[in-house]
Amino acid sequence: MMKRFIWLCLILVSVSAKAELTIEITQGIASSIPISVVPMKWSGTTELPENIAGIVRSDLERSGHFSVLSPDDMLSHPSELEDVYFRDWRLLKQEYVVIAQIKLNGQDQYQIRYQLFDVFNEREVLTQTLTAKANQLRDIAHRISDEIYEQLTGIRGVFSTRIAYVTTNPMRTHFNLAIADSDGAREKVVMSSKYSIFSPAWSPDGKRLAYVLLEDSGSKVYVQDLATGDKQLVSANKGINSAPAFSPDGNKLALVLSKDGNPEIYVVDLTTRHWIRVTNHYAIDTEPNWMPDGQHIIFTSGRAGKPQIYRVSLESGYIERLTFEGSYNARARLAQDGRFLVMVHQSAKGEPFRIASMDLTRGLLQILTSDTFLDESPSVSPNGVMVMYAAKYNKRSILAAVSVDGDVKFLVPSKSGDVREPAWGPYLN
Amino acid sequence: MQLNKLFALSVLSLAIMGCESTSSISDDSASINGAVIEESQTQPVGDNGSVDVVTEEHAEAVADPLLEQKVIYFGYDRAEILPEFKEVLNAHAKFLVANPQSSIVFEGHCDERGTVEYNLALGERRANSVKSYLVVQGVSPSQLDSVSFGEERPAMIGSEESIWSQNRRAEINYRTAVANY
């Protein structure tokens, strides 16, 4: 009997530990840039702990802005400028080539030198020398991807950022709040519970996560320090305590409380614990999110009968309705310095739930998703380009991503179990 | 067939009664209930509370079979009490008025459509609308409490209307008088 119990524990442990994410690219942009990332020349004797060129290739491919040539289709694998025959790369219709060398520079100290060439003009566009320990090689790979991406698209890369999400077993009796690299690698579980965990929200410095834990007595809001694992109870009032969102300066938390009988938006100063009630309406008000100015909050409200997105001024209390199209608009997030809203959208009752973006200056709404089912929980990358969201796909809860313009799509299923509630973390430096 | 199901249900609720030692709703019992519904496809099982009603002091009141029904269902994105459930709620109201030492926690639940946070709020609305209905029927508010579980504790797992309609619900959970101390 005891033996069987131990086996059961082992199985449970291995199941909960193996919820790593994988990525399947489903759509890239038509005018993607052809690029070759040549396998790096490694002068060491043992195998490299990480395939850096491989990580860079999948980063660039996943962005949708690049079409990446497989190393098997390359005519040569140069690592020095003198071995780069631009004519060959032109023949392969490549616009850019990346070459690199990596060597061991003392104990556990790797030195990587890479060069990015413009094939057509036969000139070097970017060169960099980086050093790292073995456990930092993935960080170095993502950093190289960020540099190349920014050099060629003019947009800051987000390959070095992290995502937070919640994994659960199908019976929903065990929940893990995890963080991972933006490609799903190096998953770390930061909190486990038999209770549902949802609405994870990053602090602007990426050092803390706020989230909701739905205990038997109801929902409570916690803030957890990622380095120490210390978790601090922020709100456990009677009724709902939910939907936390850090202010742009990281000092305050907007959240939803129903202690006065009805869900309303509140703001709490995390240092002084001074509370301010922001909304006051008999309808549901929830899902607050800060505007970059720290003076306005967007939120979902049912005050017009159906959920729609509104903006409130913290100074004046003035409330303005932002969405009019569709029967259900909820859980809005801001992209590109508040120019775009990204939200859950249902065009009419009975229609599917989709992720949509809305240009706030022009009021134009665009539906971004089409292949997944019950799309929800959109979270925008810090460069405002990609939206990660949760959805159903083949009867499983998965994460998926779509660009704010709808052109790039990929799926991020977990290797086992269900995954939901993604939150894209901030830039780390 | 129908009899078999009923028999299976009563055996299971006995089993639940046997296991349940406190009035709190544990995750385990919730999943047991979920499994029951899934297997038997019958409605009124999402209750942990039956355990607490069937105590000796309440024995006579249990005679009203409506008290056995401890789940009521809602329309999509709605929190109003549907007319077909008023009789059930009236029975519970009558019981609570007659037994002021009894108390109830209403659990509000939603189907998986829509956002997690909006559903948490909607679940609370459902629980509160049942609560208000009972207050109107003369039950003291001090006997009534509510909690929302949003879409997080479905009675059944799946993504179709027959399952969603089972998940849009309010569960009526009796607390023993002991639990109030």
Chai-1 contact restraints between the chains, C-beta under 6 A:
chainA,res_idxA,chainB,res_idxB,connection_type,confidence,min_distance_angstrom,max_distance_angstrom,comment,restraint_id
A,M171,B,S31,contact,1.0,0.0,6.0,A-B,restraint_1
A,T173,B,D27,contact,1.0,0.0,6.0,A-B,restraint_2
A,T173,B,S31,contact,1.0,0.0,6.0,A-B,restraint_3
A,K194,B,D27,contact,1.0,0.0,6.0,A-B,restraint_4
A,S196,B,E152,contact,1.0,0.0,6.0,A-B,restraint_5
A,F198,B,V116,contact,1.0,0.0,6.0,A-B,restraint_6
A,L214,B,E152,contact,1.0,0.0,6.0,A-B,restraint_7
A,D216,B,S24,contact,1.0,0.0,6.0,A-B,restraint_8
A,D216,B,I25,contact,1.0,0.0,6.0,A-B,restraint_9
A,G218,B,V147,contact,1.0,0.0,6.0,A-B,restraint_10
A,I240,B,L120,contact,1.0,0.0,6.0,A-B,restraint_11
A,I240,B,E124,contact,1.0,0.0,6.0,A-B,restraint_12
A,S242,B,E117,contact,1.0,0.0,6.0,A-B,restraint_13
A,S242,B,L120,contact,1.0,0.0,6.0,A-B,restraint_14
A,A243,B,E117,contact,1.0,0.0,6.0,A-B,restraint_15
A,S258,B,E124,contact,1.0,0.0,6.0,A-B,restraint_16
A,P263,B,A121,contact,1.0,0.0,6.0,A-B,restraint_17
A,I284,B,A121,contact,1.0,0.0,6.0,A-B,restraint_18
A,T286,B,E117,contact,1.0,0.0,6.0,A-B,restraint_19
A,T286,B,Y118,contact,1.0,0.0,6.0,A-B,restraint_20
A,T286,B,A121,contact,1.0,0.0,6.0,A-B,restraint_21
A,E287,B,E117,contact,1.0,0.0,6.0,A-B,restraint_22
A,T300,B,Y118,contact,1.0,0.0,6.0,A-B,restraint_23
A,P307,B,Y118,contact,1.0,0.0,6.0,A-B,restraint_24
A,A330,B,T115,contact,1.0,0.0,6.0,A-B,restraint_25
A,A330,B,Y118,contact,1.0,0.0,6.0,A-B,restraint_26
A,R331,B,T115,contact,1.0,0.0,6.0,A-B,restraint_27
A,V344,B,T115,contact,1.0,0.0,6.0,A-B,restraint_28
A,E376,B,T115,contact,1.0,0.0,6.0,A-B,restraint_29
A,K392,B,S159,contact,1.0,0.0,6.0,A-B,restraint_30
